Amino acid sequence: MEETIDAASTNTEILSIPDPATLASVLTEGVKNTIGDSRVKVTYEPEYVPAVPPAMPDIPLEQLAGMIKATVKVEVLDGNIAYLKIQHIIGEEMAQKVGPLLLEYIWDKVLPTSAMILDFRSAVSGELSGIPYIVSYYTDSEPLIHIDSVYDRPSDITTELWSMPTLLGKRYGTSKPLIILTSKNTLGVAEDVAYCLKNLKRATIVGENTAGGTVKIDKIKVGDTDFYVSVPVAKSINPITGKSWEIDGVAPDFEVPAEDALETAIAIIELRAELPELVQAAAALVAD
């Protein structure tokens, strides 16, 4: 990247671009083409202020509840199918704090259903600690499962993520159908959850190939300018595949346009529910 920036600094054509936003776009394309990583971006942000997450104790419980309700849609569809649309995957700390609200507003409604659809088509943010928290609800308490490993470059530390032995409320279990909806906009932590559950053979992915983001990205200020470079600083490595979903994204099991994913998922669940009867009928025909 340093070599790329040095080369760009001697390019008089680039230096003559008067509009900073256009220059940032040109630099982004140049960097992407050079290092082959679509996640690296150059932006011009004169008003940028680094976001500082508020301390958990300073957020009133009512406000937390409002945040969750704004990012999660829950309903039970025809055929006793649970539908959860999630835009942000909360971390374990927040989940523990708003536990009773989660049970009342979400989990108690979906737990008795016979199948579940997780809609990640608009999920673009989340916390790393939320990965084992969500995955564990769809696995058994024992044995514990190595879900993911995340290497953090700045600290040079690899953190292993494992399924959790105890959870708030009951688990959804391992036998009921689980389908995850994805789109080209599904990004980051949601991609990790989808990839983990797919490779654990616990979920079927329906929709579009995901964005191919990262679990952690840092925005670095370029000198004394208002230009910033966004760079991935951590990497997810799945213990089952030995690979990462980053850059290439998560490939669906059933590829359909994002707008058709929900309808397709319902059709898949209904077909699977009919399979035992179809097999029995086929066996009877063979016997006859």
C-alpha positions as CSV (number, residue, x, y, z in Angstrom):
1,M,0.0,0.0,0.0
2,E,2.9,2.4,0.8
3,E,4.3,1.7,-2.7
4,T,0.9,2.3,-4.2
5,I,0.6,5.7,-2.4
6,D,4.1,6.7,-3.4
7,A,3.4,5.9,-7.0
8,A,0.1,7.9,-6.8
9,S,1.9,10.9,-5.4
10,T,4.0,11.3,-8.6
11,N,0.9,10.9,-10.9
12,T,0.2,14.4,-12.1
13,E,-3.1,13.3,-13.5
14,I,-4.3,12.2,-10.1
15,L,-2.9,15.3,-8.4
16,S,-4.8,17.6,-10.7
17,I,-8.2,16.3,-9.6
18,P,-9.7,19.3,-7.8
19,D,-12.6,17.5,-6.0
20,P,-11.5,15.7,-2.8
21,A,-14.3,13.2,-2.9
22,T,-13.5,12.3,-6.5
23,L,-9.8,12.0,-5.7
24,A,-10.7,9.6,-2.8
25,S,-12.8,7.5,-5.2
26,V,-9.9,7.3,-7.7
27,L,-7.4,6.4,-5.0
28,T,-9.8,3.7,-3.8
29,E,-10.0,2.1,-7.2
30,G,-6.2,2.3,-7.6
31,V,-5.6,0.6,-4.2
32,K,-8.2,-2.1,-4.9
33,N,-6.6,-2.9,-8.2
34,T,-3.2,-3.0,-6.8
35,I,-3.7,-5.2,-3.6
36,G,-6.8,-7.0,-4.7
37,D,-8.9,-6.3,-1.6
38,S,-12.2,-4.7,-2.1
39,R,-12.6,-3.9,1.6
40,V,-9.9,-1.2,1.5
41,K,-11.3,2.3,0.9
42,V,-10.0,5.8,0.8
43,T,-12.5,8.4,1.9
44,Y,-12.6,12.2,2.3
45,E,-14.4,13.1,5.5
46,P,-13.6,16.6,6.8
47,E,-16.3,16.3,9.5
48,Y,-15.3,12.7,10.7
49,V,-15.3,12.1,14.4
50,P,-14.3,8.6,15.6
51,A,-17.3,6.9,17.2
52,V,-16.9,6.0,20.8
53,P,-19.4,3.4,22.0
54,P,-21.2,4.5,25.2
55,A,-20.5,2.6,28.3
56,M,-23.1,-0.1,28.9
57,P,-24.1,1.1,32.4
58,D,-24.9,4.6,31.0
59,I,-27.6,3.4,28.6
60,P,-31.0,3.2,30.3
61,L,-32.8,-0.2,30.0
62,E,-35.7,1.4,28.1
63,Q,-33.3,2.9,25.5
64,L,-31.7,-0.5,25.0
65,A,-35.1,-2.1,24.5
66,G,-35.9,0.5,22.0
67,M,-32.7,-0.1,20.1
68,I,-33.4,-3.8,19.9
69,K,-36.9,-3.4,18.7
70,A,-35.6,-1.0,16.0
71,T,-33.2,-3.6,14.7
72,V,-35.1,-6.8,15.1
73,K,-38.5,-7.7,13.5
74,V,-40.2,-10.8,14.8
75,E,-43.3,-12.6,13.8
76,V,-44.7,-16.1,13.3
77,L,-45.7,-16.9,9.7
78,D,-48.3,-19.4,8.5
79,G,-47.2,-22.9,9.0
80,N,-45.8,-22.1,12.5
81,I,-42.6,-20.6,11.0
82,A,-40.6,-18.1,13.0
83,Y,-39.3,-15.1,11.2
84,L,-36.6,-12.9,12.7
85,K,-35.2,-10.0,10.7
86,I,-32.0,-8.7,12.2
87,Q,-30.1,-5.6,11.2
88,H,-27.5,-5.5,14.0
89,I,-26.1,-8.5,16.0
90,I,-25.7,-7.4,19.6
91,G,-22.9,-8.6,21.8
92,E,-23.1,-10.9,24.7
93,E,-22.8,-8.0,27.3
94,M,-25.8,-6.2,25.9
95,A,-27.7,-9.5,25.5
96,Q,-27.2,-10.3,29.1
97,K,-28.3,-6.8,30.3
98,V,-31.5,-6.8,28.3
99,G,-32.1,-10.6,28.8
100,P,-35.7,-10.5,30.2
101,L,-36.7,-8.1,27.3
102,L,-35.1,-10.4,24.7
103,L,-37.0,-13.4,26.1
104,E,-40.3,-11.5,26.3
105,Y,-40.1,-9.7,23.0
106,I,-38.4,-12.2,20.8
107,W,-37.5,-15.7,22.1
108,D,-40.7,-16.7,23.9
109,K,-42.6,-16.0,20.6
110,V,-40.4,-18.1,18.4
111,L,-39.3,-20.9,20.6
112,P,-42.5,-23.0,20.1
113,T,-42.3,-22.8,16.3
114,S,-41.5,-25.7,14.1
115,A,-39.0,-23.9,11.8
116,M,-37.1,-20.6,11.8
117,I,-36.0,-18.1,9.2
118,L,-33.2,-15.6,10.1
119,D,-33.3,-12.6,7.8
120,F,-29.7,-11.2,7.5
121,R,-30.4,-9.4,4.2
122,S,-30.0,-6.0,5.8
123,A,-27.6,-7.0,8.6
124,V,-24.5,-4.7,8.2
125,S,-23.1,-4.5,11.7
126,G,-22.6,-6.4,14.9
127,E,-20.3,-7.4,17.8
128,L,-17.8,-10.3,17.7
129,S,-19.1,-11.6,21.1
130,G,-22.6,-12.0,19.5
131,I,-21.3,-14.8,17.2
132,P,-21.1,-17.6,19.7
133,Y,-24.2,-16.2,21.5
134,I,-26.4,-16.7,18.4
135,V,-24.8,-19.9,17.1
136,S,-25.2,-21.6,20.5
137,Y,-29.0,-21.3,20.4
138,Y,-29.0,-23.7,17.4
139,T,-26.5,-26.2,18.8
140,D,-26.5,-28.6,21.8
141,S,-25.0,-27.6,25.2
142,E,-22.6,-30.5,25.0
143,P,-20.1,-31.1,23.5
144,L,-18.8,-27.6,23.1
145,I,-18.1,-26.7,19.5
146,H,-15.2,-24.7,18.2
147,I,-17.1,-22.1,16.1
148,D,-14.5,-19.8,14.8
149,S,-11.0,-18.3,15.2
150,V,-10.3,-14.6,14.8
151,Y,-6.8,-13.3,14.4
152,D,-6.3,-9.7,15.4
153,R,-3.2,-8.2,13.7
154,P,-2.6,-5.1,15.9
155,S,-2.4,-7.3,19.0
156,D,-1.0,-10.4,17.2
157,I,-3.6,-12.5,19.2
158,T,-5.9,-15.3,17.9
159,T,-9.1,-15.7,19.8
160,E,-11.0,-18.9,19.6
161,L,-14.8,-18.7,19.7
162,W,-16.6,-21.7,21.2
163,S,-20.3,-22.5,21.7
164,M,-21.7,-21.6,25.1
165,P,-22.6,-24.3,27.7
166,T,-25.3,-22.1,29.3
167,L,-27.6,-19.5,27.7
168,L,-30.4,-17.2,28.6
169,G,-33.6,-19.1,28.0
170,K,-33.9,-22.4,26.2
171,R,-32.1,-23.4,23.0
172,Y,-34.0,-23.7,19.7
173,G,-32.2,-27.0,19.2
174,T,-30.6,-28.9,16.4
175,S,-33.5,-30.7,14.7
176,K,-35.9,-28.0,13.6
177,P,-35.2,-26.4,10.1
178,L,-33.2,-23.2,10.2
179,I,-32.8,-21.0,7.0
180,I,-30.7,-17.8,6.8
181,L,-31.6,-15.2,4.2
182,T,-28.7,-13.3,2.7
183,S,-28.1,-10.5,0.2
184,K,-25.2,-8.8,-1.5
185,N,-25.4,-6.3,1.4
186,T,-25.1,-8.8,4.2
187,L,-21.9,-7.7,5.9
188,G,-19.4,-8.5,8.6
189,V,-20.5,-10.4,11.8
190,A,-23.7,-11.5,10.1
191,E,-21.6,-13.2,7.4
192,D,-19.6,-15.0,10.1
193,V,-22.7,-16.3,11.8
194,A,-24.1,-17.5,8.5
195,Y,-20.8,-19.2,7.5
196,C,-20.5,-20.9,10.9
197,L,-24.0,-22.3,10.9
198,K,-23.7,-23.3,7.2
199,N,-20.5,-25.3,7.8
200,L,-21.9,-26.9,11.0
201,K,-24.6,-28.2,8.7
202,R,-27.1,-26.5,10.9
203,A,-28.5,-23.9,8.5
204,T,-29.4,-23.6,4.9
205,I,-28.4,-20.3,3.2
206,V,-30.9,-18.8,0.7
207,G,-30.4,-15.6,-1.3
208,E,-27.4,-13.9,-2.7
209,N,-23.7,-14.2,-2.2
210,T,-22.8,-11.9,0.7
211,A,-20.6,-8.8,0.6
212,G,-17.3,-10.3,1.7
213,G,-16.5,-7.9,4.5
214,T,-14.5,-8.3,7.7
215,V,-15.0,-8.8,11.4
216,K,-13.0,-5.7,12.2
217,I,-11.9,-2.7,10.3
218,D,-10.0,0.4,11.4
219,K,-10.1,3.9,9.8
220,I,-6.7,5.5,9.7
221,K,-6.2,9.2,9.1
222,V,-3.7,10.1,6.3
223,G,-1.2,12.6,7.8
224,D,-2.8,16.0,8.5
225,T,-5.4,15.7,5.7
226,D,-9.1,14.9,5.9
227,F,-8.5,11.7,4.0
228,Y,-8.9,8.3,5.7
229,V,-8.0,4.8,4.7
230,S,-10.3,2.0,6.0
231,V,-8.3,-1.2,6.4
232,P,-9.3,-4.7,7.8
233,V,-7.2,-5.5,10.9
234,A,-8.6,-8.9,11.8
235,K,-9.3,-12.2,10.0
236,S,-11.9,-14.9,10.6
237,I,-10.6,-18.5,10.0
238,N,-13.3,-21.2,10.2
239,P,-12.0,-24.4,12.0
240,I,-14.0,-26.7,9.7
241,T,-13.0,-25.3,6.3
242,G,-9.7,-23.7,7.3
243,K,-10.8,-20.8,5.2
244,S,-12.4,-17.4,5.6
245,W,-15.6,-15.9,4.2
246,E,-13.9,-12.5,3.9
247,I,-13.5,-10.9,0.5
248,D,-15.3,-13.7,-1.4
249,G,-18.4,-13.7,0.9
250,V,-20.7,-16.5,1.9
251,A,-22.1,-18.5,-1.0
252,P,-25.8,-19.5,-0.6
253,D,-27.0,-23.1,-0.8
254,F,-29.9,-21.8,-2.9
255,E,-29.1,-18.7,-5.0
256,V,-32.0,-16.5,-5.7
257,P,-32.5,-12.7,-5.9
258,A,-32.6,-11.2,-2.4
259,E,-36.2,-10.0,-2.9
260,D,-37.3,-13.6,-3.6
261,A,-35.4,-15.2,-0.7
262,L,-38.2,-15.2,1.9
263,E,-40.7,-16.8,-0.5
264,T,-38.1,-19.5,-1.5
265,A,-37.2,-20.2,2.1
266,I,-40.9,-20.8,3.0
267,A,-41.3,-23.1,0.0
268,I,-38.2,-25.1,1.1
269,I,-39.5,-25.5,4.7
270,E,-42.9,-26.6,3.4
271,L,-41.4,-29.1,1.1
272,R,-39.2,-30.6,3.8
273,A,-42.2,-30.9,6.1
274,E,-43.9,-32.9,3.3
275,L,-41.0,-35.2,2.6
276,P,-41.8,-37.9,5.3
277,E,-45.2,-38.3,3.8
278,L,-43.9,-38.4,0.3
279,V,-41.3,-41.0,1.2
280,Q,-44.0,-43.1,2.9
281,A,-46.2,-42.8,-0.1
282,A,-43.4,-43.8,-2.4
283,A,-42.6,-46.8,-0.2
284,A,-46.2,-47.9,-0.4
285,L,-46.2,-47.6,-4.2
286,V,-43.0,-49.7,-4.4
287,A,-44.5,-52.3,-2.1
288,D,-47.7,-52.4,-4.2
